[in-house]
Amino acid sequence: MKLLSVIKRCLLLAAILAAPQSYAIAESQVLATAGEMSVTDDDLKSAMASSPFATQFPSMDREDQALLRGSLLQRLVASKLLYQEAKRLEIDKTEAFQQDVETFRLGLLYRHFMDKLREGIRVPEDVTASIQQQYPNDTDGAAAARAAYLSDRYRAMRYLTIKNLRNKYNIKVYESRIQPHQMSDDTVLLEGDGILITYKHAVGNQVNPPQNKTWLMERLYKRAELLVIAKAANDEGVDLSDRLNSYRGERLPAMMIEQKQREWISGKDTLKKHYDAHPEFSRTMERWHIGQIVLSNHEDAEAVSQRIKAGESLFLLAGELSIDPYGKRMRGDMGWVKEGAGHPDIEKAVSGLEDNQLSEIVQTPAGFHLVMILERSPSLKRTFASMRDKVAQSLISEKSAEYFNELSERYKVVWNLIGEKQAQTEKH
Amino acid sequence: MNRQKWVSLLGAVLIAAVSSSFAGSGSATGSGAESKEKQAPSLPDYSYKGLDGEMHSLTEWNGKVVLLNFWASWCAPCLNEIKEFVRYQEQYGKQGLQIIGLGLDEARKLKNVARTLGINYPVLVAEPNSNRKLLAKWGNSSGLIPYTVFFDKSGKLSGAHKGVIDDQTFEQKILPLLEDPE
């Protein structure tokens, strides 16, 4: 109930925010606070801009925009809750997290250095002139030739740069130590000024790494390239603090929820119990191919029932007499209906019928129905093994709702409803 | 120098393409009478339905520097460009700039975009299923959008631009038209 109320408030706020032109809401207005953290209008805009809906959003109807913004706002608040919980549990101090951030940092440094290297390459005037001469009136051809030149130059520059850095940082490779089955995790395979690569580093997270010298050498050189380039970028004093903080802000909540999800589904019988408790996982619903005619009153229905029982076709009569426009157009063929998806009274009436047996008259707000099952697709048993992933998703979804309620209690969530007040004022 | 020559040549080709299309069969969606096009100074007399439900002829904006921008709600670069157009209209409207959006999409979606992005200039709606032909008639045979044609204050076609009009393009191609007393 509490979650529902939160969602409603979220949607209300989002509905108001969906009309930025109508309500001149200040930039960076705080939309919600979760404990010590807040979500601002700018955060929401930025999340929207990087979401898969960024292009569709402007063309959506107001209500759909409101729903989307509400849902996104909820996610942002959830992320803030998870972040604080992760800090409380000191997940940011775990080796896994530190390693994750370090891998990201190295990647950023490498990209920064290489982008700079690529941007620094120019096509000399004589080459440009030669390309123009070679491809007169062919802009695509000239562009391709230019791109090929830049690509060649980049490859050469990259090779040269790595070679220079290798000398600069006094890199030594201990090739003789690369002996399959004779290395421990701590065996140092390469080292230099501020750079060290052990067997464990070279192999990384690879499970059962192949004991193959060529493969290992390749891994070692790739790792070495990453480290020397990253060190060179780092020595240049590249400031990555904003991007690293932003990464921490995104990664920490993700690790928190990943950890919780593992906990929720880790017990031996946890998933099986959930599967057993939800019969919808273990079987598909029976599906019926339905024929139907709807009449406006009981008398007509009775008369038509007699005619069908006497041998007339339900379909011909439905095409002629049914008051249900769809049924009339389809001549009584209502297609396949899943058990549980139809009107309860009609389902009850057909539940005991044989195929092609006409039902009793069923009254619904739509009229007086005569129904028969033409053919049926039986329900199927689904094994636990085949449904394991879906069961896990269902359990995670159930547990997540409980967990976010718990976190909302621990870190008070406050929704800023200034927008709501403005809406009230507008109404008056 | 070569590049400049090439760009100038391309510009000339585009203008020729758009001009020749004007001289052609006229707009399928408009009431364009060829004789009217020759009456200077005037924008071409092409009419389209606006998001307000009324028919609008381009001649309503005679005397302005007009940017006729072809776009659609599903076109991400168009939406980014529109955000800049809103700024241009705000900033240069008093100097005679008149941006006109010509949406190649469902009116409902165009309206939603206009509301969400706060479009501060008129948006007209092209007749459904005629987009490709319409663009071709306006000198864009590739059919790619965004696409913008622009007219000086005398209603004379000044140029066309395929792709997003960035600040540099705006400064080079549009601002001089605003400064021109006519």
HADDOCK unambig.tbl for C-alpha pairs under 7 A between the chains (distance, minus, plus):
assign (segid A and resid 19 and name CA) (segid B and resid 116 and name CA) 6.84 0.50 0.50
assign (segid A and resid 21 and name CA) (segid B and resid 118 and name CA) 6.25 0.50 0.50
assign (segid A and resid 55 and name CA) (segid B and resid 74 and name CA) 6.56 0.50 0.50
assign (segid A and resid 55 and name CA) (segid B and resid 76 and name CA) 5.49 0.50 0.50
assign (segid A and resid 56 and name CA) (segid B and resid 74 and name CA) 6.58 0.50 0.50
assign (segid A and resid 58 and name CA) (segid B and resid 112 and name CA) 6.16 0.50 0.50
assign (segid A and resid 58 and name CA) (segid B and resid 113 and name CA) 4.60 0.50 0.50
assign (segid A and resid 58 and name CA) (segid B and resid 116 and name CA) 5.40 0.50 0.50
assign (segid A and resid 58 and name CA) (segid B and resid 117 and name CA) 6.92 0.50 0.50
assign (segid A and resid 59 and name CA) (segid B and resid 73 and name CA) 5.93 0.50 0.50
assign (segid A and resid 59 and name CA) (segid B and resid 109 and name CA) 4.64 0.50 0.50
assign (segid A and resid 59 and name CA) (segid B and resid 110 and name CA) 6.47 0.50 0.50
assign (segid A and resid 59 and name CA) (segid B and resid 112 and name CA) 4.75 0.50 0.50
assign (segid A and resid 59 and name CA) (segid B and resid 113 and name CA) 4.67 0.50 0.50
assign (segid A and resid 60 and name CA) (segid B and resid 109 and name CA) 6.66 0.50 0.50
assign (segid A and resid 60 and name CA) (segid B and resid 112 and name CA) 6.07 0.50 0.50
assign (segid A and resid 61 and name CA) (segid B and resid 112 and name CA) 6.11 0.50 0.50
